[in-house]
Amino acid sequence: MQRDSNYLLTTNYNNIDLNASGIAVICNAWAELDQEIHKKSFDATIRCINFYPGIHSVLLAATHVGLNKENQGINLWYDNSRMIFVDEQGVDWIRRLWLAAADNKIDLNRSLFHHNPSIRDHNYQGKFCMGIWEQWQLEWLLNHYFPQVKNVWYFGAGLGVRRDPFGWAQLCDLIRYQHTRPLNILSHRFGMLNNRQDSQNLNQANFEYIEWELLSDWHLVTQDIFVKTNLEW
C-alpha cells in the first residue's frame, strides 16, 4: 500500500536522537570537485561523521567511478562491500547482481571521475566503510544488515545526492512504498552542495551551499543539523 507523498517522517523534530544507530551515505565525493567550497564541504562531512558516535558505518557511492582492490585505499571500501554481498549473505542472485555492478569492467584510466582522497582515505575512527553502487543494495542493507539503523545521513555535491540510485530522494521512495521502514533522513548545513549546472565542466561549474531555511521539507534539529520532514522530492 502506497504511503501518501505528504507522509510525515517525524513530527517530533526536537527530540530526534542524533546519536541513535546511523549510517552515512556519501555521494559524488570526487577528486574533480576541487574548488574551495568542495574542500570545506568535505571537511564538514568528515567532522560530522566523526562527531556523532551513532554513525557506525559509512557508505561511499561508487557510481561513475572505477573502484576495486587496487584503488580502494586504507578503508577497504571494495573488500568490505564484496565481503557482505558476495562472501557472506549466501544468495546467488545478490552475488551476481553485485558483481555485475561492482565488477563492470570500468577502465580505471578512463573513469568519468575519481574518489576524492580526503574522503576515501580519511581515518573514520573504526567505523565500518563500504562501497555502494545501486539502490537495491541500500534497501538490502537497511532491511538485512543494518536493521537497527534509525538515522541515515547524507553528504555530497550536486544533484546525485538526491537523485542517484541511493540518494535521499530514492530513500524517500523506498519508505513511501514500504520497501523499508520510516527513517530519519539527516544532513549537515554544509554537508550537501547544489550544482547550478551552469557548465558541463565540473571544474568550472558553480556550486553553492543549500539555503536550508528556505526549504519547507527540512527542519533544523540542532545547530547545523537538518532532518527531512516528509517524502516529497
N, C-alpha and C positions, 0 to 999 in steps of 0.2 A: 504493500500500500504506500503510495507516494505521500511524502510529507509536504505540506503547504510551503511554498517558497519563502513565506514570511515566518516560518517556524523559528522561534527564538531559541538560540543555543543556550542562553542563560539570561536570567533577569536579575540575578544577584551579583552584579558586576564587582562590587567592592569586597566580596567575601571569597573570591576565587583564590584558591591555594596555589600560588605560583611555584611552590616547592613540591607540589604533587608530582607523581611519576610522569615524566615527559620525554619527548624526543624532539630533536631539532632537525629540520629539513632545510638544506642549503641549496639553492638553485642559482644557476648562472654565475657561479664563482669562478670566473675565467681570468686567466692571466692577461688577456687582451683588454680587460677593463682596468686601466692603469691610471685613470685620472685621480686627482686628489680626493674627490668626493667618493670614489670607489674605495680608496685606501681607508678613508675614515669609516665608511660603512662596514667594510670587512673587519676593521678593528672593533667597532661597536658590536658586531656579531660575535666575535670571539669573547669579548668581555662579558656579554650577556650569557652566553653558553657556560662560561666558566663560573659565573656568579651564582647561578641557580643550581644547587646540587640535585634537584629533582630531575634535571635533564641528564639522563643516564646514557643516551645514545644519540649519535649524530649521523644523519643520512645525507650523503653527498650526491647530488644529481650528476649522472654521467652521460646524459644525452648530449649529442653533438661533440663528444669528447672520446678519444681513444684511451680507455682506462684498462690496464692489465697489470700483471705481476711486476713488470719492469718499471712502470711509472707511477705506481700507487703510493709511493712514499712510506714514511715510517708508521702510518696508521693502518696499513694493510686494508684499505678500502675494498679492493678487489677480492682478496683472500677471504675476508670475513663474510662478504656477500655470497661468495661461492660456497663457503662452509655451510651457511644456512640453507640456501636454495638447492644446492646440488648434493652435498655430502651428508646432511643430517635429516632433512624432512621426509625423504623416502618415497615421494610421489613422482612418478615418471613424467607426467605432463608438466609439472612445475620445473623439474630439471631441464626438460627440453626447451621450455619457453625461456627460462633464464639464460641458458646457453645461447639461444638464438638472439637474445637481446644483448648480452654482455660480450659474447664472442662473435660479433657481427662483422669481423674482418675489416674494421676501420683501419685505414692506413694511418699509422700514428704520425707519419711525416706530413700527411695531408688532411689531418683532422681540422674541422671548422674552428675549433677552439681548444685551449689547453687549460687545465685547472690552475688556479692561482696558487702559487706555493705558500702564501701566507695563510690560506685556508687549508690546503691539502696537507701541509707538513707541520701545522701547529700541534703542540702537545696538549691534548684535550683532557689531561689530568685523569686518566684511567677510564674515561667514558668510552663506550663501545662505538666504533666507527665502521661504516659500511657504505658501499656504493649502491645506487638505485637507478633503474633505467625506465621502468614502466609503471602505470597506475596500479595494475593488479598486484605488483609487489608491495606497494604501500598498503593496499587493502589486506593482503595476506598477512603482512607483518602485524598490523593492528589487531587482527582477529585471532592470530595463532601464536605469534612470537612476543608481542607486546600487549597482551590482553589487559594488563594493569594500567596502561597509559591513560591519563586524563587530559594532558596538555600536549598539543602539537604546535611547536614554534616554527615560524617561517622566516627565512632570511634570503636575501639575494637582490639582484638588479634586473630591471626590465620586466616585460610582460610575462616572461616564463615563470616568475614566482607565483603568478595567478593562474596561468593558462597551461603550463607544461603538464604532462600526464599525472604528475603527483603534486601539482601546485595547490594552493589553498582553495581555489575555486573547484578543482576536481574533488578535493576532500569534502567540500560542501555537498557536492552531488552524491558522494558515497554515503554521507549521513542522510541526505534527503530521501534517497531511495532505499535506505535501511540496509545498505551493504556493510555498514559498520555502525557503531553506537554514537550518540552525541559526544562531542569532544570540545574542549576549549581550544580555539584557534588563536594563537597569540603572536605578537611581534614586538620588536623594539622600535622606538621612534626613528632611529637611524639605521635600522636593520634591513629595510627594504627601500629600493630606489625606483623611481619612474624613469623610463626612457621616453624622451619627447619624440623619438622616431623622426628626427629632422635630418638624419644622414644614415645611409646604409653602412657606412664605415663606423664601427664601434668606437674607434679611437677619436672620431670627430663628432659623434652624436652627443647631444647634451642630456645629461642626467640631472635629476633633481630629487630632493627629499620629499617624501609624501606629506601633504598638508592634512594630517590626521584629524585635526579639529573640524575640518570641513566635511568629513565623511560621516554620514548618518548611520552606517552599519559597523562602525568600530567605536569602542568605548575605552576611555582612559581608565586603567585599573589602578595604577600607581605611577610614580614618576617614570615617564618614558616607556611604559609598557601598555599596549593596547590589546583588546580582545575583540574578536568578530562577534557580532550580536545576532546575526541571522544568516540564512543560507543564500541570500542574494549574491550574485556576482555579475 
